[in-house]
């Protein structure tokens, strides 16, 4: 049975070899470039990043890598043209292994998600300080 109790993103990546592992590393690097302060975690047994809440997840499948998060309608509209060439659901974008990774698009999606999370955090009611 495959390992499913990952404690780190490195452990997750180490279950893959060759080009798939390289593609996962490239996605990780792209996310880290845009969101260096995001916390790396394992959630649902896949790599995820937290920045004022969950930012983005990614995972490897047989023929693609998925970037996932319950994407907002605004994000889907912002990247509508670029996303149209990929298999996409409300929460997952499939990046086929046969195609080059769209690292610039990934970076822009992460930056957009960061802004969404920052705005959501800023709009939360402030808690009263205890004296």
C-alpha positions in Angstrom: 0.0 0.0 0.0 1.2 3.5 -0.8 2.4 5.8 2.0 -0.4 8.2 3.0 0.8 9.6 6.3 3.0 12.4 5.0 4.6 14.7 7.5 6.2 17.1 5.1 6.2 18.2 1.4 9.6 16.6 1.0 8.2 13.2 2.1 5.3 13.7 -0.4 7.8 14.6 -3.3 10.0 11.7 -2.4 7.3 9.2 -3.4 7.8 10.3 -7.0 10.7 9.9 -9.4 12.1 11.5 -12.5 10.1 14.1 -14.4 7.1 14.0 -12.1 9.3 14.8 -9.1 11.0 17.6 -11.0 7.6 19.1 -12.0 6.4 19.0 -8.4 9.7 20.7 -7.3 9.2 23.4 -10.0 5.7 24.1 -8.7 6.9 24.3 -5.1 9.7 26.7 -6.2 7.2 28.9 -8.1 4.9 29.1 -5.0 7.8 29.9 -2.7 9.0 32.7 -5.0 5.6 34.4 -4.8 4.7 33.5 -1.2 8.0 33.1 0.7 6.2 33.6 4.0 3.5 31.0 3.3 3.6 28.0 5.7 4.2 24.7 4.0 1.9 22.0 5.3 0.4 18.7 4.4 -3.4 18.8 4.2 -5.6 16.0 2.9 -2.2 14.2 2.5 -1.1 16.6 -0.2 1.2 19.7 -0.2 -0.6 22.9 0.7 0.4 26.4 1.6 -1.2 28.6 4.3 -1.2 32.4 4.2 -4.0 34.0 6.1 -5.8 30.6 5.6 -5.2 28.1 2.9 -3.7 29.5 -0.2 -3.3 26.6 -2.7 -2.8 22.8 -2.8 -1.1 20.7 -5.4 -1.0 16.9 -6.0 0.3 14.5 -8.6 -1.9 12.1 -10.6 -1.0 9.6 -13.2 -1.0 12.0 -16.2 -1.2 15.4 -14.6 -0.6 17.6 -11.6 -3.6 19.3 -10.0 -3.5 22.8 -8.5 -6.5 23.0 -6.2 -8.5 25.3 -3.9 -12.1 26.2 -4.0 -11.3 29.0 -6.5 -13.4 32.2 -6.3 -15.6 33.3 -9.2 -13.4 36.4 -9.4 -10.2 34.3 -9.9 -11.8 32.1 -12.5 -12.9 35.2 -14.4 -9.5 36.9 -14.0 -7.7 33.9 -15.6 -10.6 32.7 -17.8 -8.7 32.8 -21.1 -5.6 31.1 -19.8 -7.5 28.5 -17.9 -9.7 27.6 -20.9 -7.0 25.4 -22.3 -6.9 23.2 -19.2 -9.4 20.7 -17.7 -10.8 22.7 -14.8 -13.4 22.4 -12.1 -14.4 24.9 -9.5 -11.6 23.6 -7.2 -9.0 21.9 -9.4 -6.9 22.8 -12.4 -5.2 19.9 -14.2 -1.8 20.5 -15.7 -1.1 17.7 -18.1 2.3 16.0 -17.9 2.7 16.2 -21.7 2.7 20.0 -21.6 5.3 22.4 -20.2 4.3 23.7 -16.8 2.7 27.2 -16.9 4.9 28.5 -14.1 4.1 32.2 -14.8 0.4 31.4 -14.6 0.9 29.4 -11.4 2.8 32.4 -9.9 0.0 34.8 -10.9 -2.7 32.5 -9.5 -0.8 32.3 -6.2 -0.4 36.1 -6.0 -4.1 36.5 -6.7 -5.0 34.0 -4.0 -2.7 35.9 -1.6 -4.5 39.1 -2.2 -7.9 37.4 -1.7 -6.7 36.0 1.6 -5.3 39.3 2.7 -8.6 41.1 1.9 -10.6 38.4 3.7 -8.3 38.8 6.8 -8.6 42.6 6.7 -12.3 42.4 6.6 -12.6 40.2 9.7 -14.0 42.0 12.7 -11.2 43.0 15.1 -11.4 41.3 18.5 -11.5 43.6 21.5 -8.4 43.6 23.6 -8.8 42.4 27.1 -7.6 44.7 29.9 
